[in-house]
Amino acid sequence: MNNFELYNPVNYVFGKGQTEKLATLVPKDAKILLAFGGGSIFKNGVHEAVTSALKSREFGIEIVEFGGIEPNPRFETLMKAVQIIREQKIDFILAVGGGSVIDGVKFISAAVKFEGDAADILRKRILFTDLSQVIPFGTVLTLPATGSEMNSGAVVTIEATHEKLTLGGSALFPKFSIVDPTVITSLPKKQLQNGVVDAFTHVMEQYLTYKHDAILQDRFAESILQTLIEVGPNVVENPSDYKLASNFVWSATMALNGLIQKGVPSDWATHMIGHELTALYEIDHARTLAIIGPNLYKVMFETKKEKLAQYGERVWNLTGNSTDEIAHKAIEKTIEFFHTMGMKTKISENAENIEKTADFIVNRFEERGWKGLGEKQNITLEKVREIVEMSY
């Protein structure tokens, strides 16, 4: 097992009716920026629940609302919120939404006190580790998928250049996250499908590498995968079933709160390629992962087949006459699961005029100096091209 440090200071508040605890979680006398997305929180009652909880406090409170954070949060939009915080001297941010809103708030938190071009936060991958350099924030989760409610990473798109880039650092953990599984009852079916597949692929990126001696970490990962397979198709059809909803939501958090990544190698090439498809064609993030993941496993089969076979045997109960046979079956079972979850697993099924996609992505990676991806840094630009072209 590799050396590691595990640090996660998030106060994770889970269950029905927990939004009421906002009154005690937000700092006393805070001036709050309430950040949200397209406005669904007004339709599903979350906005009323949040503001009622905040205003129930005996001490003073001032709320400034900022809406319109996109499903793939835009740098340009987020900078408007940064300016509001600077001008109005806001000292706490409350993200009310899904992973995109929370990711956007992490960027806002980092950018307010940043000196220089805030785009450098993304382009230079600056890590934020000093709490005095960020604005504290909490979250009220409305869409489980990304695990952003319990980690310190984020993804933001620079619209002007079609770049989808990351940021993070130990100073960008939420102070608290309220997670009420009942909120998923109002979500569209497509968003629930995306949430399951997003969480599933997060686990795969940290699990499906090569065999190692971190036995417990593998078992953690496999249990999350099995849970998502068990509840995923059903929670999409029955989101009001609390057993299904609560297990789905907790699995999505556990998939990317840092625990299963400690002490083991991880990949993330599927995400890096998938981000480019979202930037190019506005394909939902989870759907880009369903497109790229299985083809990456096929192209990198020789280096991943041992773990693919373990995954097939333990998660899918597959058998076969050889490691290769079980590993191939495991890839096919994964594709079948993605189809069951409503995913279309080819780029051409999700976008038009895709002929130059591989050229664009390879050129973009070359410009960034990303010449070796994956757990062994052996996914070369030639392999990236092969994966993307196989995904057409």
C-alpha positions as CSV (number, residue, x, y, z in Angstrom):
1,M,0.0,0.0,0.0
2,N,1.3,3.5,-0.9
3,N,2.0,6.1,1.8
4,F,-0.9,8.5,2.2
5,E,-2.5,11.3,4.3
6,L,-6.2,11.4,4.8
7,Y,-7.7,14.8,5.6
8,N,-11.4,15.5,5.2
9,P,-12.8,18.2,7.6
10,V,-16.3,18.4,6.0
11,N,-19.2,18.3,8.5
12,Y,-21.4,15.9,6.5
13,V,-25.0,16.3,7.7
14,F,-27.1,13.5,6.1
15,G,-30.8,12.6,6.2
16,K,-34.4,13.8,6.0
17,G,-35.1,17.3,7.2
18,Q,-31.5,18.2,7.9
19,T,-31.8,21.6,6.1
20,E,-33.2,23.0,9.3
21,K,-29.7,22.7,10.8
22,L,-28.5,25.6,8.6
23,A,-29.5,28.0,11.4
24,T,-26.7,26.6,13.5
25,L,-24.2,25.7,10.8
26,V,-23.7,29.1,9.2
27,P,-21.4,31.5,11.1
28,K,-23.1,34.0,13.4
29,D,-23.8,37.4,11.7
30,A,-22.5,36.1,8.4
31,K,-23.2,38.1,5.2
32,I,-24.1,35.3,2.8
33,L,-23.9,34.8,-1.0
34,L,-26.5,32.2,-1.8
35,A,-25.4,30.6,-5.0
36,F,-27.5,28.4,-7.2
37,G,-28.1,27.2,-10.7
38,G,-30.9,27.5,-13.2
39,G,-33.7,28.0,-10.7
40,S,-35.0,24.5,-9.9
41,I,-34.6,25.2,-6.2
42,F,-37.6,27.6,-6.4
43,K,-39.7,24.8,-7.9
44,N,-38.8,22.0,-5.6
45,G,-39.1,23.9,-2.4
46,V,-35.4,23.9,-1.5
47,H,-35.0,27.7,-1.8
48,E,-37.8,28.2,0.7
49,A,-36.5,25.6,3.1
50,V,-33.0,27.2,3.0
51,T,-34.0,30.8,3.4
52,S,-36.5,29.9,6.1
53,A,-33.9,28.0,8.1
54,L,-31.4,30.9,7.8
55,K,-34.0,33.5,8.8
56,S,-35.1,31.5,11.8
57,R,-31.9,32.5,13.6
58,E,-32.1,35.0,16.4
59,F,-29.1,36.9,15.3
60,G,-28.9,39.1,12.2
61,I,-28.3,37.8,8.7
62,E,-28.0,39.3,5.2
63,I,-28.5,37.2,2.1
64,V,-27.4,38.2,-1.4
65,E,-28.6,35.7,-4.1
66,F,-26.6,34.8,-7.2
67,G,-28.2,32.4,-9.7
68,G,-27.4,31.1,-13.2
69,I,-24.4,28.9,-12.5
70,E,-24.4,26.6,-15.5
71,P,-24.4,22.7,-15.5
72,N,-20.7,23.0,-16.5
73,P,-19.9,26.2,-14.6
74,R,-18.4,28.9,-16.7
75,F,-15.4,31.0,-15.5
76,E,-17.0,34.1,-17.0
77,T,-20.2,33.6,-15.0
78,L,-18.4,32.8,-11.8
79,M,-16.3,36.0,-12.0
80,K,-19.5,38.0,-11.8
81,A,-20.1,36.4,-8.4
82,V,-16.5,37.1,-7.4
83,Q,-17.1,40.8,-8.2
84,I,-20.3,40.9,-6.1
85,I,-18.5,39.4,-3.1
86,R,-15.7,41.9,-3.4
87,E,-18.0,44.9,-3.7
88,Q,-20.4,43.9,-1.0
89,K,-17.9,42.4,1.4
90,I,-19.6,39.1,1.7
91,D,-17.9,36.7,4.1
92,F,-19.6,33.3,3.5
93,I,-20.9,31.5,0.5
94,L,-23.7,28.9,0.5
95,A,-23.9,26.6,-2.5
96,V,-27.4,25.3,-3.1
97,G,-27.4,22.8,-6.0
98,G,-25.5,19.9,-7.5
99,G,-21.9,19.3,-8.3
100,S,-21.7,22.1,-10.8
101,V,-22.9,24.8,-8.4
102,I,-20.6,23.5,-5.6
103,D,-17.6,23.3,-8.0
104,G,-18.4,26.9,-9.1
105,V,-18.5,28.1,-5.5
106,K,-15.1,26.5,-4.9
107,F,-13.7,28.6,-7.7
108,I,-15.5,31.7,-6.4
109,S,-14.1,31.0,-2.9
110,A,-10.5,30.8,-4.3
111,A,-10.8,33.7,-6.8
112,V,-12.1,36.5,-4.5
113,K,-8.7,37.1,-2.8
114,F,-6.5,35.9,-5.7
115,E,-4.2,38.5,-7.1
116,G,-3.6,38.5,-10.8
117,D,-5.5,36.8,-13.6
118,A,-8.0,34.4,-12.0
119,A,-7.9,32.2,-15.1
120,D,-4.4,31.2,-13.9
121,I,-6.1,29.3,-11.0
122,L,-7.3,26.9,-13.6
123,R,-4.6,27.0,-16.3
124,K,-1.7,26.7,-13.8
125,R,-3.5,24.3,-11.5
126,I,-2.8,26.4,-8.4
127,L,-3.5,24.5,-5.1
128,F,-5.2,26.4,-2.3
129,T,-4.0,25.3,1.1
130,D,-4.2,28.5,3.2
131,L,-7.6,29.1,4.7
132,S,-6.9,32.8,5.0
133,Q,-6.8,33.0,1.2
134,V,-10.3,31.7,0.5
135,I,-13.9,32.6,1.4
136,P,-15.5,29.9,3.6
137,F,-18.5,28.1,2.2
138,G,-21.0,25.4,2.9
139,T,-23.3,23.4,0.7
140,V,-26.9,22.1,0.4
141,L,-26.8,19.3,-2.1
142,T,-29.7,18.9,-4.5
143,L,-28.2,16.6,-7.1
144,P,-26.0,13.7,-6.1
145,A,-23.3,12.7,-8.6
146,T,-19.9,14.3,-8.3
147,G,-19.1,14.0,-4.6
148,S,-18.2,17.6,-4.6
149,E,-20.1,18.1,-1.4
150,M,-17.3,16.2,0.5
151,N,-14.1,16.9,-1.4
152,S,-11.9,19.8,-2.3
153,G,-11.7,19.5,-6.1
154,A,-13.7,21.3,-8.8
155,V,-14.0,21.5,-12.6
156,V,-14.6,24.8,-14.4
157,T,-15.0,25.7,-18.1
158,I,-13.4,28.8,-19.6
159,E,-16.0,29.4,-22.3
160,A,-13.9,31.8,-24.4
161,T,-11.3,29.0,-25.2
162,H,-13.4,25.9,-24.7
163,E,-11.2,24.7,-21.9
164,K,-12.5,22.5,-19.1
165,L,-10.0,22.6,-16.2
166,T,-9.6,21.7,-12.6
167,L,-8.7,23.4,-9.3
168,G,-8.4,22.3,-5.7
169,G,-6.5,22.2,-2.5
170,S,-7.1,21.4,1.2
171,A,-8.5,24.9,1.8
172,L,-11.4,24.3,-0.6
173,F,-13.3,21.7,1.5
174,P,-16.8,22.8,2.4
175,K,-17.3,23.7,6.0
176,F,-20.4,21.6,6.0
177,S,-22.7,19.8,3.5
178,I,-26.3,19.1,4.1
179,V,-27.4,16.1,2.2
180,D,-31.1,15.2,2.2
181,P,-31.9,12.2,-0.1
182,T,-35.5,13.2,-0.4
183,V,-34.6,16.1,-2.7
184,I,-34.0,13.6,-5.6
185,T,-37.7,13.0,-6.0
186,S,-38.0,16.2,-8.1
187,L,-35.1,15.5,-10.4
188,P,-35.6,14.6,-14.1
189,K,-34.8,11.0,-15.0
190,K,-31.9,12.0,-17.1
191,Q,-30.2,13.7,-14.2
192,L,-30.6,10.6,-12.0
193,Q,-29.1,8.4,-14.7
194,N,-26.2,10.8,-15.0
195,G,-25.7,10.8,-11.2
196,V,-25.4,7.0,-11.0
197,V,-23.0,6.7,-14.0
198,D,-20.9,9.6,-12.8
199,A,-20.5,8.1,-9.3
200,F,-19.8,4.6,-10.9
201,T,-17.1,6.0,-13.1
202,H,-15.5,7.9,-10.2
203,V,-15.0,4.6,-8.5
204,M,-13.7,2.9,-11.6
205,E,-11.0,5.6,-12.1
206,Q,-9.6,4.9,-8.6
207,Y,-10.1,1.1,-8.8
208,L,-9.6,-0.2,-12.3
209,T,-5.8,0.2,-12.6
210,Y,-3.5,-2.8,-11.7
211,K,-3.4,-5.3,-8.9
212,H,-1.8,-4.0,-5.7
213,D,-1.8,-4.9,-2.0
214,A,-4.4,-2.5,-0.7
215,I,-6.9,-5.1,0.0
216,L,-9.4,-3.0,2.0
217,Q,-9.4,-0.2,-0.6
218,D,-10.4,-2.7,-3.3
219,R,-13.2,-4.0,-1.1
220,F,-14.4,-0.4,-0.4
221,A,-14.5,0.3,-4.1
222,E,-16.2,-2.9,-5.1
223,S,-18.9,-2.4,-2.5
224,I,-19.8,1.0,-3.9
225,L,-19.9,-0.4,-7.4
226,Q,-22.1,-3.2,-6.3
227,T,-24.4,-0.9,-4.5
228,L,-24.8,1.4,-7.5
229,I,-25.5,-1.6,-9.8
230,E,-28.2,-2.8,-7.3
231,V,-29.9,0.5,-6.7
232,G,-29.1,2.6,-9.8
233,P,-31.7,1.4,-12.3
234,N,-34.4,1.2,-9.6
235,V,-33.8,4.7,-8.1
236,V,-34.2,6.2,-11.5
237,E,-37.7,4.8,-11.7
238,N,-38.6,5.1,-8.0
239,P,-36.7,8.2,-6.6
240,S,-39.2,8.6,-3.7
241,D,-38.1,5.2,-2.3
242,Y,-36.0,6.3,0.6
243,K,-34.0,3.1,0.8
244,L,-32.9,3.5,-2.8
245,A,-32.4,7.2,-2.6
246,S,-30.3,7.2,0.6
247,N,-28.0,4.4,-0.6
248,F,-27.6,6.1,-4.0
249,V,-26.8,9.5,-2.5
250,W,-24.3,8.1,0.1
251,S,-22.6,6.0,-2.7
252,A,-22.1,9.1,-4.8
253,T,-20.5,10.9,-1.9
254,M,-18.3,7.9,-1.0
255,A,-17.2,7.5,-4.6
256,L,-15.2,10.8,-4.5
257,N,-14.6,11.9,-0.9
258,G,-11.0,10.8,-1.0
259,L,-11.3,7.6,1.0
260,I,-11.0,4.9,-1.7
261,Q,-8.2,6.7,-3.5
262,K,-5.8,6.6,-0.5
263,G,-2.9,4.2,-0.8
264,V,-3.6,3.1,-4.3
265,P,-2.9,4.2,-7.9
266,S,-5.6,6.0,-9.9
267,D,-6.2,6.7,-13.5
268,W,-8.4,9.8,-14.4
269,A,-7.7,9.6,-18.1
270,T,-11.4,8.9,-18.9
271,H,-12.3,12.1,-17.1
272,M,-9.6,14.1,-18.8
273,I,-10.7,13.0,-22.3
274,G,-14.4,13.2,-21.3
275,H,-14.0,16.8,-20.2
276,E,-12.9,17.7,-23.7
277,L,-16.1,16.2,-25.2
278,T,-18.2,18.3,-22.8
279,A,-16.2,21.4,-23.7
280,L,-16.6,20.7,-27.5
281,Y,-20.2,19.4,-27.7
282,E,-21.9,20.2,-24.4
283,I,-22.4,16.4,-23.8
284,D,-23.4,15.8,-20.2
285,H,-20.3,14.9,-18.2
286,A,-21.5,11.5,-17.1
287,R,-22.4,10.6,-20.7
288,T,-18.9,11.4,-21.9
289,L,-17.5,9.0,-19.2
290,A,-19.8,6.3,-20.5
291,I,-18.5,6.9,-24.0
292,I,-14.8,7.0,-23.2
293,G,-14.4,4.6,-20.3
294,P,-15.1,1.2,-22.0
295,N,-13.0,2.1,-25.0
296,L,-10.1,3.2,-22.8
297,Y,-10.3,-0.3,-21.1
298,K,-10.2,-1.9,-24.5
299,V,-7.2,0.1,-25.8
300,M,-5.3,-0.3,-22.5
301,F,-6.4,-3.9,-22.1
302,E,-3.0,-5.5,-21.6
303,T,-2.1,-3.2,-18.7
304,K,-5.6,-3.4,-17.1
305,K,-6.7,-6.9,-17.7
306,E,-5.7,-8.3,-14.3
307,K,-7.8,-5.7,-12.5
308,L,-10.6,-6.0,-15.1
309,A,-10.8,-9.7,-14.4
310,Q,-10.9,-9.1,-10.6
311,Y,-13.7,-6.5,-11.2
312,G,-15.6,-9.0,-13.4
313,E,-15.3,-11.8,-10.8
314,R,-16.1,-9.8,-7.7
315,V,-18.5,-7.2,-8.9
316,W,-20.3,-9.0,-11.7
317,N,-19.8,-12.7,-10.5
318,L,-18.3,-13.5,-13.9
319,T,-16.5,-16.8,-14.7
320,G,-14.4,-17.9,-17.6
321,N,-11.5,-20.0,-18.8
322,S,-8.9,-17.3,-18.7
323,T,-8.1,-13.9,-17.3
324,D,-8.5,-12.4,-20.8
325,E,-12.0,-13.9,-21.2
326,I,-13.3,-12.6,-17.9
327,A,-11.7,-9.2,-18.5
328,H,-13.4,-8.9,-21.9
329,K,-16.7,-10.0,-20.4
330,A,-16.3,-7.4,-17.7
331,I,-16.0,-4.6,-20.3
332,E,-19.2,-5.8,-22.0
333,K,-21.1,-6.0,-18.7
334,T,-20.0,-2.4,-18.0
335,I,-21.3,-1.3,-21.4
336,E,-24.6,-3.1,-20.8
337,F,-25.0,-1.4,-17.4
338,F,-24.4,2.0,-19.0
339,H,-27.1,1.2,-21.6
340,T,-29.4,0.1,-18.8
341,M,-28.8,3.5,-17.2
342,G,-29.9,5.3,-20.4
343,M,-26.4,6.1,-21.7
344,K,-25.6,6.3,-25.5
345,T,-22.0,5.1,-25.6
346,K,-20.8,6.6,-28.9
347,I,-19.9,10.2,-29.6
348,S,-21.9,10.1,-32.8
349,E,-25.1,9.3,-30.8
350,N,-24.6,12.5,-28.8
351,A,-23.1,15.1,-31.2
352,E,-22.8,16.0,-34.9
353,N,-19.7,16.8,-37.1
354,I,-17.4,14.8,-34.9
355,E,-14.8,13.9,-37.6
356,K,-12.0,16.1,-36.1
357,T,-12.6,15.3,-32.5
358,A,-9.5,13.2,-32.0
359,D,-7.3,15.8,-33.7
360,F,-8.7,18.5,-31.5
361,I,-8.2,16.6,-28.2
362,V,-4.8,15.3,-29.1
363,N,-3.6,18.8,-30.1
364,R,-5.1,20.3,-26.9
365,F,-3.3,17.7,-24.7
366,E,-0.1,18.3,-26.6
367,E,-0.3,22.0,-26.0
368,R,-0.7,21.4,-22.2
369,G,2.1,18.9,-22.1
370,W,-0.1,16.0,-21.2
371,K,1.8,13.4,-23.1
372,G,1.4,10.5,-20.7
373,L,-1.9,9.9,-18.8
374,G,-3.2,7.1,-16.6
375,E,-1.9,5.2,-13.5
376,K,1.3,4.3,-15.3
377,Q,1.5,7.5,-17.5
378,N,1.4,5.1,-20.5
379,I,-1.7,6.5,-22.2
380,T,0.2,8.3,-24.8
381,L,-1.2,10.8,-27.3
382,E,-1.4,8.0,-29.8
383,K,-3.4,6.0,-27.4
384,V,-5.7,9.0,-26.7
385,R,-6.3,9.2,-30.4
386,E,-7.1,5.5,-30.6
387,I,-9.5,5.7,-27.7
388,V,-11.4,8.7,-29.1
389,E,-11.6,7.3,-32.7
390,M,-12.9,4.0,-31.2
391,S,-15.6,6.1,-29.5
392,Y,-16.9,7.6,-32.7
